[in-house]
Amino acid sequence: MEFSGAQPTVDLTYSDVFLVPRRSAVTSRLQVDLAPHDGTPATLPLVAANMNSVTGPRIAAVLARRGALGVLPQDLPLQELDAAIRDVKGQPVLWDTPLVLPPEATVADALRLLPAAPGHGIVVASGAAPIPVDRIVGVLPATRLATALPDAQLGDLVHRGTPSIDADDIGSERHAFDVITEADVEVVTVVHHGHLVGTLSARSALRATLYRPAVDADGRLAVAAAVGINGDVGAKAKALAAAGVDVLVVDTAHGHQEGMLRALQEVASLGLGLPIVAGNIVTADGVRDLVDAGASILKVGVGPGAMCTTRMMTAVGRPQFSAVLETAQAAAEAGAHVWADGGVRYPRDVALALAAGAASVMVGSWFAGTIEAPGELQRDADGRLFKESWGMASTKAVQARFGRLDAYERARKELFAEGISSSKIYLDPLRPGIEDLLDMITSGVRSSFTYAGAATVPEFHDRALVGLQSAAGYEEGKALPVSW
């Protein structure tokens, strides 16, 4: 990356900069390969943050199916983390994971899990998995939920005789797309050896032609998980590796500290053969120390997250673009990589993080407002759908993290909590699912690459030309939603 014109004399955030177009031989977004090349199985440079309101097994599986990674949070008890990893590993790679509800479930039950959005559906079936074909009542398109009474039972609404596809008969994604569109249905079931194995929509079949899944050596969906720096870090890391985790994230708010270095050395000494991510940091010195201790990827960002109040509470942090730029340069010299953690609100911010040298970009609140994020869908007084989100240093997170302590010790820790304990993250009606956001983000980023004349992430690191802009320049770039 290089700057166009004047060199900055202050630290910069994403809104302070823009990309300058260059002569390009990349004529199509489809020529661009977004693989991060950071030693992880990811084929997209996007990572869902290890926050309780952002990443669970449901969203992690969908992200991996499209090439991104989800990081399961460290606050989960070890048994739950183990179960979540195995859950992701057991989900299908080639089809969507079916959302299954029994015939006696109501529309209100379904709407807590799925909005009335096109392209989604519920398999209505009795009994527990594995589900044989004769127990499948049918598929209920999610759009039907918009017109049904809340207490109506799904079994009374379902379309019987919905087409299904045998997994062995799907010759290609295009073939699956044609079958679904010719049947004029939103969702079909996928069966194999007489049992339900997944679902497909026309859009998910189409996406399978554009994305490459992130998978492990055995062809299972990839997933990351976080550990803290306290307690028996080595034992927890070994347990997560045994469960099948693909990337370990050693995580604490202030990553450039002795406790982190000790934890990293302990995990690295185990020789687990996994990429080790560590953070958070914002300086080149932090990069060098953490790499020396065993990290191969550095998590960069202090204070840019939407749920974070660190900068206002402590004055500690750094504008994110400059933090990524400095740390990425130091990481490259050390043979390591950077994940830019936080501060992205538009696809342009993701492109700028990559331009600054990041291999991948971590996303928190943006992903929290999706169908697949943890938690049930809720409605505000105006009927708008949202999910609850909170910061990982907030009172709510502290209560969850230290719930097993006695009341006195827990109260002491709550005194020093910071961050937002509850926030409504509204679903975008046009992009309610995580895949909808992936489509939007990757479309914008791929176009950024074509403007820079780069076909890969490493080429983008080299060719990105960045200029400085005023606040008015940033505002000029926003679309005008109404006529002037």
C-alpha positions as CSV (number, residue, x, y, z in Angstrom):
1,M,0.0,0.0,0.0
2,E,1.1,3.6,-0.6
3,F,-0.3,7.0,0.1
4,S,-1.4,9.3,-2.7
5,G,-0.2,12.9,-2.1
6,A,0.6,14.1,1.4
7,Q,1.7,11.7,4.0
8,P,-0.4,11.6,7.2
9,T,0.9,13.3,10.3
10,V,-1.8,11.9,12.6
11,D,-3.3,8.4,13.1
12,L,-6.2,7.7,10.8
13,T,-9.4,5.7,10.9
14,Y,-11.3,4.3,7.9
15,S,-13.5,7.3,7.3
16,D,-10.3,9.5,7.0
17,V,-9.1,7.6,3.8
18,F,-10.2,6.5,0.4
19,L,-8.9,4.3,-2.4
20,V,-7.6,5.8,-5.6
21,P,-8.4,3.9,-8.8
22,R,-5.3,2.6,-10.7
23,R,-4.8,1.2,-14.2
24,S,-6.2,-2.3,-14.0
25,A,-6.1,-5.5,-16.1
26,V,-8.7,-7.2,-13.8
27,T,-11.9,-6.9,-15.9
28,S,-14.3,-8.8,-13.7
29,R,-15.1,-9.2,-10.0
30,L,-15.2,-12.9,-10.7
31,Q,-11.5,-12.9,-11.5
32,V,-10.7,-11.9,-7.9
33,D,-9.6,-14.5,-5.3
34,L,-10.3,-13.2,-1.7
35,A,-8.5,-16.0,0.1
36,P,-6.5,-14.5,3.0
37,H,-3.5,-16.7,2.7
38,D,-2.9,-16.5,6.5
39,G,-2.5,-20.2,7.3
40,T,-6.2,-20.8,8.1
41,P,-8.7,-22.8,6.0
42,A,-10.6,-19.6,5.1
43,T,-11.3,-18.6,1.5
44,L,-12.8,-15.3,2.4
45,P,-11.1,-12.6,4.5
46,L,-13.9,-12.3,7.0
47,V,-14.1,-13.5,10.6
48,A,-17.1,-13.3,13.0
49,A,-15.8,-11.9,16.3
50,N,-15.6,-14.1,19.4
51,M,-18.6,-12.3,21.1
52,N,-21.5,-14.2,22.8
53,S,-24.0,-12.2,20.8
54,V,-22.2,-12.7,17.5
55,T,-20.9,-16.2,17.1
56,G,-22.4,-19.5,17.8
57,P,-22.4,-22.8,15.9
58,R,-25.3,-21.8,13.6
59,I,-23.6,-18.7,12.2
60,A,-20.2,-20.3,12.3
61,A,-21.4,-23.2,10.0
62,V,-23.0,-20.8,7.5
63,L,-19.9,-18.6,7.4
64,A,-17.6,-21.6,6.8
65,R,-19.9,-22.9,4.1
66,R,-19.2,-19.7,2.2
67,G,-15.5,-19.5,3.1
68,A,-15.4,-17.3,6.2
69,L,-14.6,-18.2,9.8
70,G,-16.5,-17.8,13.1
71,V,-14.7,-17.7,16.4
72,L,-16.6,-19.3,19.2
73,P,-16.3,-17.1,22.4
74,Q,-14.1,-18.0,25.4
75,D,-16.9,-17.4,27.9
76,L,-18.7,-20.7,27.0
77,P,-17.9,-23.5,29.5
78,L,-15.5,-26.0,28.0
79,Q,-18.2,-28.7,27.5
80,E,-20.3,-26.2,25.6
81,L,-17.4,-25.1,23.5
82,D,-16.6,-28.8,22.7
83,A,-20.2,-29.4,21.7
84,A,-20.3,-26.3,19.6
85,I,-17.2,-27.3,17.7
86,R,-18.5,-30.8,17.0
87,D,-21.9,-29.3,16.0
88,V,-20.2,-27.2,13.3
89,K,-18.1,-30.1,12.2
90,G,-21.3,-32.2,11.8
91,Q,-23.2,-29.8,9.6
92,P,-23.4,-30.2,5.8
93,V,-20.9,-28.6,3.5
94,L,-22.8,-28.8,0.2
95,W,-26.3,-28.0,1.4
96,D,-27.9,-25.7,4.0
97,T,-28.4,-27.0,7.5
98,P,-32.1,-27.7,7.8
99,L,-34.2,-25.8,10.3
100,V,-36.5,-28.5,11.7
101,L,-39.6,-27.9,13.8
102,P,-42.3,-30.4,14.8
103,P,-45.8,-30.2,13.4
104,E,-47.2,-29.0,16.7
105,A,-44.8,-25.9,16.8
106,T,-46.6,-22.7,16.2
107,V,-46.0,-19.7,13.9
108,A,-44.9,-17.7,16.9
109,D,-42.3,-20.4,17.7
110,A,-41.0,-20.2,14.2
111,L,-40.8,-16.4,14.1
112,R,-38.4,-16.5,17.0
113,L,-36.0,-18.3,14.8
114,L,-36.7,-17.1,11.3
115,P,-38.4,-14.0,9.9
116,A,-40.9,-14.1,7.0
117,A,-38.1,-13.7,4.5
118,P,-38.0,-15.1,1.0
119,G,-35.5,-17.9,0.2
120,H,-35.8,-19.5,3.7
121,G,-37.9,-22.3,4.9
122,I,-38.7,-24.7,7.8
123,V,-38.7,-28.4,7.5
124,V,-41.7,-29.7,9.4
125,A,-40.9,-33.2,10.7
126,S,-41.6,-35.3,13.8
127,G,-39.0,-36.8,16.1
128,A,-35.3,-36.3,16.6
129,A,-32.4,-36.5,14.1
130,P,-31.6,-38.4,12.0
131,I,-34.9,-37.9,10.3
132,P,-36.1,-40.5,7.8
133,V,-38.1,-39.3,4.8
134,D,-41.3,-40.8,6.1
135,R,-41.3,-38.4,9.1
136,I,-41.0,-35.3,7.0
137,V,-44.4,-33.6,6.7
138,G,-43.1,-31.0,4.3
139,V,-41.4,-27.7,3.9
140,L,-43.0,-24.4,5.0
141,P,-41.7,-21.3,3.1
142,A,-40.8,-18.6,5.6
143,T,-42.9,-16.1,3.7
144,R,-46.0,-18.0,4.7
145,L,-45.3,-17.0,8.3
146,A,-46.2,-13.4,7.5
147,T,-49.9,-14.3,6.8
148,A,-50.6,-17.0,9.4
149,L,-52.0,-16.5,12.9
150,P,-49.3,-16.7,15.6
151,D,-51.0,-19.7,17.3
152,A,-51.4,-21.6,14.0
153,Q,-49.6,-25.0,14.0
154,L,-46.9,-25.5,11.4
155,G,-48.3,-29.0,10.5
156,D,-51.6,-27.4,9.4
157,L,-49.8,-24.8,7.2
158,V,-47.2,-26.9,5.5
159,H,-47.1,-27.7,1.8
160,R,-47.3,-31.4,1.5
161,G,-45.5,-33.0,-1.4
162,T,-42.7,-30.3,-1.6
163,P,-40.1,-31.6,-4.0
164,S,-36.9,-33.1,-2.6
165,I,-33.5,-33.8,-4.2
166,D,-31.5,-36.9,-3.6
167,A,-27.9,-35.9,-2.8
168,D,-26.6,-38.5,-5.3
169,D,-28.6,-37.1,-8.1
170,I,-27.2,-33.5,-7.9
171,G,-24.8,-33.3,-10.7
172,S,-23.8,-29.7,-10.2
173,E,-24.9,-26.5,-8.4
174,R,-26.4,-25.4,-11.8
175,H,-28.4,-28.6,-11.9
176,A,-29.8,-28.0,-8.4
177,F,-30.6,-24.4,-9.3
178,D,-32.6,-25.6,-12.4
179,V,-34.5,-28.2,-10.4
180,I,-35.6,-25.7,-7.8
181,T,-36.6,-23.0,-10.2
182,E,-38.5,-25.4,-12.4
183,A,-40.4,-26.7,-9.4
184,D,-41.3,-23.0,-8.6
185,V,-40.6,-23.5,-4.8
186,E,-38.5,-21.5,-2.4
187,V,-36.8,-24.4,-0.6
188,V,-36.4,-28.1,-1.2
189,T,-35.2,-30.9,1.1
190,V,-32.0,-32.8,0.3
191,V,-32.1,-36.5,1.2
192,H,-29.5,-39.2,1.2
193,H,-30.0,-42.9,1.9
194,G,-33.6,-42.2,2.9
195,H,-32.8,-39.5,5.5
196,L,-32.9,-35.7,5.6
197,V,-29.4,-34.2,5.2
198,G,-30.1,-30.6,4.3
199,T,-32.1,-28.1,2.4
200,L,-31.5,-26.0,-0.7
201,S,-32.9,-22.8,-2.2
202,A,-32.2,-21.4,-5.6
203,R,-30.1,-18.7,-4.1
204,S,-28.0,-21.1,-2.0
205,A,-27.4,-23.3,-5.1
206,L,-26.3,-20.1,-6.9
207,R,-24.0,-19.1,-4.0
208,A,-22.3,-22.5,-4.1
209,T,-21.0,-21.5,-7.6
210,L,-19.4,-18.3,-6.3
211,Y,-18.0,-19.2,-2.9
212,R,-15.5,-21.9,-1.8
213,P,-16.1,-23.4,1.6
214,A,-13.6,-23.2,4.4
215,V,-13.0,-26.9,5.3
216,D,-10.5,-28.9,7.3
217,A,-8.3,-31.8,6.0
218,D,-11.3,-34.2,6.4
219,G,-13.6,-31.9,4.3
220,R,-15.6,-30.7,7.3
221,L,-16.6,-27.1,7.9
222,A,-13.8,-25.1,9.6
223,V,-14.3,-23.2,12.9
224,A,-12.2,-21.2,15.3
225,A,-12.5,-20.9,19.1
226,A,-11.1,-18.5,21.7
227,V,-9.4,-19.1,25.0
228,G,-8.5,-16.5,27.6
229,I,-5.1,-16.0,29.3
230,N,-6.0,-17.1,32.8
231,G,-6.4,-20.5,34.3
232,D,-5.1,-23.7,32.7
233,V,-4.8,-22.3,29.1
234,G,-2.8,-25.2,27.8
235,A,-5.4,-27.8,29.0
236,K,-8.2,-25.8,27.4
237,A,-6.3,-25.4,24.1
238,K,-5.6,-29.2,24.0
239,A,-9.3,-29.9,24.6
240,L,-10.4,-27.6,21.8
241,A,-7.9,-29.2,19.4
242,A,-9.2,-32.6,20.4
243,A,-12.7,-31.5,19.6
244,G,-11.5,-30.5,16.1
245,V,-11.0,-26.8,16.2
246,D,-9.1,-25.4,13.2
247,V,-7.8,-22.1,14.6
248,L,-7.0,-21.1,18.2
249,V,-7.6,-17.5,19.3
250,V,-5.8,-16.4,22.5
251,D,-7.7,-13.4,23.5
252,T,-7.7,-10.6,26.0
253,A,-8.5,-6.9,25.9
254,H,-4.9,-5.8,26.4
255,G,-2.9,-8.3,24.4
256,H,0.5,-6.7,24.9
257,Q,1.0,-7.9,28.5
258,E,3.0,-10.5,30.4
259,G,0.0,-12.7,31.0
260,M,-0.6,-13.0,27.2
261,L,3.0,-13.8,26.5
262,R,3.0,-16.6,29.1
263,A,-0.3,-18.0,27.8
264,L,1.0,-17.9,24.2
265,Q,4.2,-19.6,25.1
266,E,2.3,-22.3,26.9
267,V,-0.1,-22.9,23.9
268,A,2.7,-22.8,21.4
269,S,4.8,-25.3,23.3
270,L,2.0,-27.9,22.9
271,G,2.8,-28.3,19.2
272,L,-0.9,-28.6,18.2
273,G,-0.2,-27.7,14.6
274,L,-2.9,-25.0,14.5
275,P,-2.7,-21.3,13.6
276,I,-2.5,-19.3,16.8
277,V,-4.2,-15.9,16.8
278,A,-3.4,-13.5,19.7
279,G,-4.5,-10.0,20.7
280,N,-5.6,-7.4,20.9
281,I,-2.8,-5.1,20.1
282,V,-2.2,-1.8,18.1
283,T,1.6,-1.4,17.8
284,A,4.6,-2.9,16.0
285,D,6.2,-3.7,19.4
286,G,3.1,-5.7,20.3
287,V,3.5,-7.7,17.0
288,R,7.1,-8.5,17.6
289,D,6.6,-9.7,21.2
290,L,3.5,-11.8,20.5
291,V,5.1,-13.4,17.4
292,D,8.2,-14.2,19.5
293,A,5.9,-15.9,22.0
294,G,4.3,-18.1,19.4
295,A,1.5,-16.2,17.6
296,S,1.1,-16.5,13.8
297,I,-1.8,-14.1,13.5
298,L,-2.2,-10.8,15.4
299,K,-5.7,-9.5,16.3
300,V,-5.5,-5.7,16.0
301,G,-7.9,-3.1,17.4
302,V,-8.5,-1.4,20.8
303,G,-11.7,0.6,21.0
304,P,-13.1,0.7,17.5
305,G,-16.0,-1.8,18.1
306,A,-19.6,-0.6,18.2
307,M,-20.1,-2.1,21.7
308,C,-16.8,-0.9,23.1
309,T,-16.4,2.1,25.4
310,T,-12.7,1.6,26.1
311,R,-11.6,4.8,24.4
312,M,-14.1,7.0,26.2
313,M,-13.5,5.3,29.6
314,T,-9.7,5.0,29.5
315,A,-8.4,7.1,26.6
316,V,-6.6,4.0,25.4
317,G,-6.8,2.8,21.8
318,R,-5.8,3.9,18.4
319,P,-7.6,4.9,15.1
320,Q,-8.0,1.6,13.4
321,F,-6.6,2.2,9.9
322,S,-3.2,3.4,11.3
323,A,-3.2,0.6,13.8
324,V,-3.7,-2.0,11.0
325,L,-1.2,-0.3,8.8
326,E,1.6,-0.3,11.3
327,T,1.0,-3.8,12.7
328,A,0.6,-5.4,9.3
329,Q,4.0,-4.0,8.2
330,A,5.6,-5.4,11.3
331,A,3.8,-8.7,10.9
332,A,4.9,-9.1,7.3
333,E,8.5,-8.6,8.4
334,A,8.1,-11.3,11.1
335,G,6.4,-13.8,8.8
336,A,3.0,-13.4,10.5
337,H,-0.4,-11.9,9.6
338,V,-3.0,-9.5,10.9
339,W,-6.7,-9.7,11.5
340,A,-8.3,-6.2,11.7
341,D,-10.7,-6.4,14.6
342,G,-13.6,-3.9,14.8
343,G,-14.6,-0.5,13.3
344,V,-16.1,-1.8,10.1
345,R,-19.6,-0.5,9.2
346,Y,-19.6,-0.6,5.4
347,P,-17.9,-2.8,2.7
348,R,-15.5,0.1,2.1
349,D,-14.1,-0.3,5.6
350,V,-13.4,-4.0,4.9
351,A,-11.6,-3.0,1.7
352,L,-9.6,-0.3,3.5
353,A,-8.5,-2.8,6.2
354,L,-7.3,-5.2,3.6
355,A,-5.5,-2.3,1.8
356,A,-3.7,-1.4,5.1
357,G,-2.4,-5.0,5.1
358,A,-4.8,-7.1,7.0
359,A,-5.3,-10.7,5.9
360,S,-8.8,-10.8,7.3
361,V,-11.3,-8.5,8.9
362,M,-13.2,-9.3,12.1
363,V,-16.8,-8.3,12.3
364,G,-18.9,-8.0,15.4
365,S,-22.2,-6.0,15.7
366,W,-22.7,-6.0,11.9
367,F,-23.1,-9.8,12.0
368,A,-25.0,-9.7,15.3
369,G,-28.1,-8.4,13.5
370,T,-28.7,-11.5,11.4
371,I,-31.0,-14.5,11.4
372,E,-28.1,-16.9,12.2
373,A,-26.5,-14.9,15.1
374,P,-27.1,-16.3,18.7
375,G,-30.4,-15.4,20.4
376,E,-34.0,-15.3,19.4
377,L,-35.5,-12.7,17.1
378,Q,-37.4,-9.9,18.9
379,R,-39.7,-7.1,17.8
380,D,-39.8,-3.5,19.1
381,A,-42.9,-1.5,19.5
382,D,-42.9,-0.6,15.8
383,G,-42.6,-4.3,14.8
384,R,-39.0,-4.0,13.7
385,L,-36.9,-7.2,14.1
386,F,-33.8,-7.0,16.2
387,K,-31.4,-9.1,18.2
388,E,-29.7,-8.1,21.5
389,S,-26.0,-7.4,21.5
390,W,-23.5,-6.5,24.2
391,G,-19.9,-5.8,24.7
392,M,-17.6,-8.4,26.1
393,A,-16.3,-6.2,28.9
394,S,-19.8,-5.1,29.9
395,T,-21.7,-5.9,33.1
396,K,-23.8,-8.5,31.3
397,A,-20.7,-10.2,29.9
398,V,-18.9,-10.1,33.3
399,Q,-21.9,-11.7,35.0
400,A,-21.9,-14.5,32.5
401,R,-18.1,-15.0,32.6
402,F,-17.9,-15.0,36.4
403,G,-21.2,-16.5,37.2
404,R,-19.6,-19.3,39.2
405,L,-17.8,-17.0,41.6
406,D,-19.4,-16.2,45.0
407,A,-21.6,-13.1,45.1
408,Y,-18.9,-10.9,46.7
409,E,-16.1,-11.7,44.2
410,R,-18.6,-11.3,41.3
411,A,-19.8,-7.9,42.6
412,R,-16.2,-6.7,42.8
413,K,-15.6,-7.5,39.2
414,E,-18.9,-5.9,38.1
415,L,-17.7,-2.6,39.7
416,F,-15.1,-2.3,36.9
417,A,-17.2,-3.4,33.9
418,E,-17.2,-1.2,30.8
419,G,-19.0,-1.4,27.5
420,I,-22.6,-1.6,26.5
421,S,-24.6,-4.3,28.3
422,S,-27.6,-4.3,25.9
423,S,-28.1,-2.9,22.5
424,K,-30.7,-3.6,19.8
425,I,-29.1,-4.6,16.5
426,Y,-31.8,-4.4,13.9
427,L,-32.0,-6.8,11.0
428,D,-31.8,-5.2,7.6
429,P,-35.1,-6.1,5.9
430,L,-33.3,-6.5,2.6
431,R,-30.4,-8.5,4.1
432,P,-31.6,-10.4,7.1
433,G,-29.3,-13.4,6.8
434,I,-25.5,-13.6,7.2
435,E,-25.2,-14.8,3.6
436,D,-27.0,-11.6,2.4
437,L,-24.3,-9.6,4.2
438,L,-21.5,-11.7,2.7
439,D,-22.9,-11.1,-0.7
440,M,-22.9,-7.3,-0.2
441,I,-19.5,-7.1,1.5
442,T,-17.7,-9.4,-0.9
443,S,-19.3,-7.7,-3.9
444,G,-17.9,-4.3,-2.8
445,V,-14.5,-5.7,-1.9
446,R,-14.1,-7.5,-5.2
447,S,-14.9,-4.3,-7.0
448,S,-12.3,-2.5,-4.8
449,F,-9.7,-5.1,-6.1
450,T,-10.6,-4.4,-9.7
451,Y,-10.2,-0.7,-9.3
452,A,-6.7,-1.3,-7.8
453,G,-5.8,-3.8,-10.5
454,A,-5.4,-6.6,-7.9
455,A,-6.6,-10.2,-8.3
456,T,-5.6,-11.5,-4.9
457,V,-5.3,-10.2,-1.4
458,P,-1.4,-10.1,-1.5
459,E,-1.6,-8.1,-4.8
460,F,-4.1,-5.7,-3.1
461,H,-1.7,-5.2,-0.3
462,D,0.9,-4.1,-2.8
463,R,-1.3,-2.1,-5.3
464,A,-3.7,-0.3,-3.0
465,L,-3.3,3.5,-3.4
466,V,-4.8,5.4,-0.5
467,G,-5.6,9.1,-0.2
468,L,-6.6,11.3,2.7
469,Q,-10.0,13.1,2.8
470,S,-11.9,15.6,4.8
471,A,-15.1,14.9,6.7
472,A,-16.9,16.6,3.9
473,G,-15.2,14.3,1.4
474,Y,-16.4,11.3,3.4
475,E,-20.0,12.7,3.4
476,E,-19.9,13.3,-0.3
477,G,-19.3,9.6,-0.9
478,K,-22.6,8.6,0.8
479,A,-25.7,7.9,-1.4
480,L,-28.6,10.4,-1.0
481,P,-31.6,8.3,0.0
482,V,-34.1,11.0,-0.9
483,S,-34.3,13.7,-3.5
484,W,-32.7,17.1,-2.8
